[in-house]
Amino acid sequence: RFQIQRGKNDPNSYKSLADCFRTMYRKEGPLSFYKGLLPPVLAETPKRAVKFFTFEQYKKLLNLTPVSAGMVYTLAGLGSGLTEAIVINPFEVVKVNLQAQRTTFTE
């Protein structure tokens, strides 16, 4: 939250990282530190699964071409990274939006 504040003109601006922690604890309670934590935890397993699965699939596909072994790994890594970014981005948007909310945890 401290990283995404809009600047000193923002009425909800924090003065320091410690001020951010104190304000969150006072206004939103201790559970506010865990707000937005569940989506990345839940997304991590499918994220890694997508990356490893697509890497192997791209590698198999590229091994059918006359490309050097080093280039096969490079292109498979590029393809799996791009695929992962496309698939996982919606989870990241949800995570950031939940973490940026300034409401209490129970609302």
Backbone as CSV, one residue per row, in Angstrom:
resi,resn,N_x,N_y,N_z,CA_x,CA_y,CA_z,C_x,C_y,C_z
1,ARG,0.811,-1.186,0.000,0.000,0.000,0.000,0.857,1.252,0.000
2,PHE,1.912,1.205,0.768,2.821,2.344,0.842,3.387,2.663,-0.541
3,GLN,3.622,1.637,-1.338,4.206,1.828,-2.662,3.227,2.419,-3.664
4,ILE,1.930,2.199,-3.479,0.967,2.639,-4.493,0.230,3.915,-4.114
5,GLN,0.636,4.581,-3.033,-0.044,5.827,-2.692,0.258,6.878,-3.747
6,ARG,-0.632,7.840,-3.845,-0.581,8.801,-4.949,0.317,10.008,-4.688
7,GLY,0.909,10.117,-3.553,1.776,11.250,-3.256,1.318,11.996,-2.021
8,LYS,1.997,13.094,-1.722,1.711,13.833,-0.491,0.378,14.563,-0.542
9,ASN,-0.158,14.808,-1.722,-1.451,15.480,-1.844,-2.617,14.545,-1.559
10,ASP,-2.369,13.261,-1.558,-3.399,12.268,-1.261,-3.764,12.379,0.217
11,PRO,-5.062,12.576,0.537,-5.438,12.708,1.953,-5.162,11.441,2.763
12,ASN,-5.059,10.318,2.107,-4.768,9.052,2.788,-3.286,8.693,2.742
13,SER,-2.452,9.668,2.396,-1.023,9.419,2.240,-0.369,9.069,3.575
14,TYR,0.531,8.114,3.532,1.287,7.721,4.719,2.584,8.520,4.763
15,LYS,3.026,8.861,5.962,4.254,9.642,6.120,5.501,8.765,6.022
16,SER,5.376,7.516,6.439,6.502,6.581,6.414,5.944,5.163,6.409
17,LEU,6.829,4.210,6.291,6.408,2.814,6.326,5.839,2.465,7.702
18,ALA,6.468,2.982,8.749,5.966,2.739,10.110,4.581,3.358,10.284
19,ASP,4.371,4.556,9.730,3.057,5.202,9.799,2.019,4.360,9.066
20,CYS,2.408,3.779,7.954,1.510,2.900,7.192,1.080,1.721,8.059
21,PHE,2.041,1.066,8.723,1.716,-0.073,9.591,0.809,0.341,10.746
22,ARG,1.162,1.452,11.412,0.350,1.917,12.551,-1.067,2.248,12.117
23,THR,-1.203,2.974,11.015,-2.521,3.390,10.540,-3.364,2.188,10.142
24,MET,-2.762,1.254,9.433,-3.501,0.051,9.048,-3.971,-0.707,10.281
25,TYR,-3.090,-0.854,11.263,-3.445,-1.603,12.472,-4.560,-0.896,13.241
26,ARG,-4.436,0.425,13.400,-5.428,1.184,14.159,-6.781,1.241,13.469
27,LYS,-6.788,1.532,12.172,-8.052,1.754,11.458,-8.701,0.477,10.941
28,GLU,-7.895,-0.525,10.610,-8.443,-1.710,9.948,-8.234,-3.004,10.724
29,GLY,-7.411,-2.951,11.751,-7.185,-4.140,12.552,-6.023,-4.977,12.049
30,PRO,-5.617,-5.975,12.842,-4.452,-6.782,12.480,-4.655,-7.637,11.223
31,LEU,-5.893,-7.980,10.913,-6.122,-8.796,9.712,-5.878,-8.017,8.419
32,SER,-5.776,-6.686,8.512,-5.523,-5.893,7.307,-4.165,-6.217,6.692
33,PHE,-3.230,-6.724,7.506,-1.908,-7.082,6.978,-1.968,-8.325,6.092
34,TYR,-3.048,-9.082,6.209,-3.205,-10.310,5.431,-4.194,-10.150,4.286
35,LYS,-4.780,-8.961,4.162,-5.747,-8.717,3.103,-5.053,-8.843,1.743
36,GLY,-5.642,-9.595,0.850,-5.055,-9.787,-0.465,-4.017,-10.889,-0.514
37,LEU,-3.831,-11.613,0.573,-2.826,-12.673,0.615,-3.311,-13.970,-0.019
38,LEU,-4.596,-14.264,0.107,-5.128,-15.532,-0.390,-5.000,-15.691,-1.911
39,PRO,-5.336,-14.683,-2.730,-5.194,-14.878,-4.183,-3.789,-15.257,-4.643
40,PRO,-2.708,-14.609,-4.159,-1.393,-15.054,-4.635,-1.016,-16.446,-4.144
41,VAL,-1.458,-16.791,-2.930,-1.167,-18.137,-2.428,-1.877,-19.175,-3.289
42,LEU,-3.143,-18.903,-3.604,-3.904,-19.832,-4.439,-3.410,-19.842,-5.883
43,ALA,-2.872,-18.731,-6.338,-2.420,-18.635,-7.728,-1.039,-19.245,-7.943
44,GLU,-0.266,-19.398,-6.882,1.116,-19.861,-7.043,1.208,-21.279,-7.604
45,THR,0.358,-22.186,-7.150,0.407,-23.567,-7.642,0.051,-23.650,-9.119
46,PRO,-1.093,-23.086,-9.549,-1.369,-23.142,-10.989,-0.357,-22.351,-11.812
47,LYS,0.197,-21.297,-11.222,1.200,-20.494,-11.932,2.414,-21.349,-12.276
48,ARG,2.923,-22.056,-11.289,4.081,-22.929,-11.526,3.720,-24.092,-12.447
49,ALA,2.521,-24.636,-12.280,2.085,-25.747,-13.134,2.013,-25.306,-14.592
50,VAL,1.454,-24.129,-14.830,1.368,-23.595,-16.198,2.764,-23.427,-16.777
51,LYS,3.661,-22.861,-15.987,5.014,-22.601,-16.483,5.746,-23.892,-16.845
52,PHE,5.734,-24.868,-15.948,6.452,-26.116,-16.218,5.806,-26.916,-17.344
53,PHE,4.476,-26.987,-17.355,3.782,-27.733,-18.402,4.048,-27.118,-19.774
54,THR,3.875,-25.795,-19.880,4.067,-25.162,-21.190,5.525,-25.206,-21.622
55,PHE,6.461,-25.117,-20.666,7.874,-25.220,-21.021,8.157,-26.561,-21.683
56,GLU,7.654,-27.630,-21.096,7.871,-28.965,-21.665,7.199,-29.112,-23.024
57,GLN,6.015,-28.554,-23.178,5.305,-28.651,-24.458,6.037,-27.872,-25.549
58,TYR,6.478,-26.655,-25.217,7.237,-25.869,-26.196,8.551,-26.563,-26.540
59,LYS,9.185,-27.167,-25.549,10.447,-27.869,-25.778,10.246,-29.048,-26.732
60,LYS,9.180,-29.833,-26.513,8.882,-30.959,-27.411,8.629,-30.464,-28.832
61,LEU,7.863,-29.398,-28.942,7.542,-28.840,-30.260,8.796,-28.322,-30.958
62,LEU,9.630,-27.610,-30.233,10.839,-27.035,-30.830,11.896,-28.087,-31.148
63,ASN,11.877,-29.213,-30.454,12.829,-30.283,-30.762,12.540,-30.926,-32.118
64,LEU,11.361,-30.684,-32.661,11.022,-31.189,-33.996,11.582,-30.299,-35.096
65,THR,12.157,-29.171,-34.734,12.706,-28.226,-35.715,14.233,-28.312,-35.699
66,PRO,14.871,-27.796,-36.747,16.343,-27.843,-36.789,16.990,-26.691,-36.008
67,VAL,16.584,-26.504,-34.773,17.107,-25.428,-33.929,18.079,-26.037,-32.922
68,SER,19.139,-25.298,-32.595,20.132,-25.813,-31.634,19.498,-26.005,-30.258
69,ALA,20.130,-26.851,-29.444,19.592,-27.165,-28.114,19.480,-25.914,-27.242
70,GLY,20.476,-25.053,-27.307,20.435,-23.817,-26.524,19.271,-22.932,-26.917
71,MET,19.022,-22.849,-28.221,17.914,-22.028,-28.707,16.574,-22.653,-28.344
72,VAL,16.502,-23.984,-28.318,15.264,-24.667,-27.909,14.904,-24.253,-26.489
73,TYR,15.882,-24.295,-25.577,15.620,-23.921,-24.183,15.261,-22.436,-24.060
74,THR,15.938,-21.611,-24.829,15.652,-20.174,-24.789,14.237,-19.884,-25.261
75,LEU,13.864,-20.442,-26.399,12.530,-20.195,-26.950,11.435,-20.848,-26.107
76,ALA,11.718,-22.025,-25.563,10.738,-22.679,-24.689,10.531,-21.853,-23.421
77,GLY,11.600,-21.306,-22.877,11.491,-20.437,-21.704,10.728,-19.168,-22.007
78,LEU,11.000,-18.584,-23.164,10.274,-17.383,-23.583,8.791,-17.682,-23.743
79,GLY,8.483,-18.759,-24.428,7.081,-19.125,-24.648,6.349,-19.437,-23.361
80,SER,7.004,-20.180,-22.463,6.335,-20.523,-21.201,6.172,-19.293,-20.321
81,GLY,7.126,-18.395,-20.342,7.005,-17.158,-19.570,5.882,-16.275,-20.075
82,LEU,5.768,-16.157,-21.391,4.673,-15.364,-21.969,3.320,-15.996,-21.678
83,THR,3.242,-17.311,-21.813,1.986,-18.011,-21.524,1.599,-17.824,-20.065
84,GLU,2.568,-17.959,-19.183,2.303,-17.770,-17.753,1.795,-16.354,-17.484
85,ALA,2.418,-15.361,-18.093,2.001,-13.973,-17.873,0.560,-13.743,-18.318
86,ILE,0.185,-14.311,-19.439,-1.182,-14.136,-19.953,-2.196,-14.837,-19.061
87,VAL,-1.871,-16.024,-18.600,-2.811,-16.804,-17.787,-2.920,-16.240,-16.370
88,ILE,-1.828,-15.800,-15.792,-1.793,-15.414,-14.380,-2.150,-13.947,-14.152
89,ASN,-2.052,-13.097,-15.146,-2.299,-11.663,-14.958,-3.629,-11.342,-14.273
90,PRO,-4.748,-11.985,-14.614,-6.000,-11.662,-13.902,-5.906,-11.884,-12.391
91,PHE,-5.188,-12.912,-11.949,-5.000,-13.143,-10.517,-4.193,-12.013,-9.883
92,GLU,-3.198,-11.522,-10.601,-2.378,-10.430,-10.081,-3.199,-9.151,-9.935
93,VAL,-4.090,-8.902,-10.882,-4.956,-7.719,-10.806,-5.849,-7.798,-9.572
94,VAL,-6.440,-8.957,-9.329,-7.283,-9.146,-8.140,-6.455,-8.936,-6.874
95,LYS,-5.266,-9.503,-6.827,-4.403,-9.378,-5.651,-4.092,-7.920,-5.349
96,VAL,-3.669,-7.176,-6.350,-3.302,-5.777,-6.139,-4.513,-4.953,-5.723
97,ASN,-5.657,-5.203,-6.341,-6.867,-4.466,-5.968,-7.273,-4.746,-4.529
98,LEU,-7.187,-5.990,-4.090,-7.521,-6.322,-2.706,-6.536,-5.688,-1.728
99,GLN,-5.272,-5.700,-2.065,-4.271,-5.135,-1.171,-4.367,-3.616,-1.091
100,ALA,-4.876,-2.984,-2.128,-4.949,-1.524,-2.162,-6.190,-0.969,-1.482
101,GLN,-7.161,-1.807,-1.170,-8.386,-1.326,-0.528,-8.077,-0.771,0.852
102,ARG,-8.752,0.318,1.190,-8.532,0.965,2.487,-9.727,0.772,3.407
103,THR,-10.436,-0.311,3.260,-11.579,-0.583,4.127,-11.181,-1.620,5.162
104,THR,-12.013,-1.796,6.161,-11.695,-2.793,7.179,-11.852,-4.183,6.597
105,PHE,-11.225,-5.145,7.227,-11.212,-6.517,6.716,-12.606,-7.125,6.691
106,THR,-13.475,-6.728,7.614,-14.798,-7.346,7.725,-15.812,-6.783,6.750
107,GLU,-15.509,-5.681,6.093,-16.481,-5.080,5.161,-16.565,-5.838,3.865
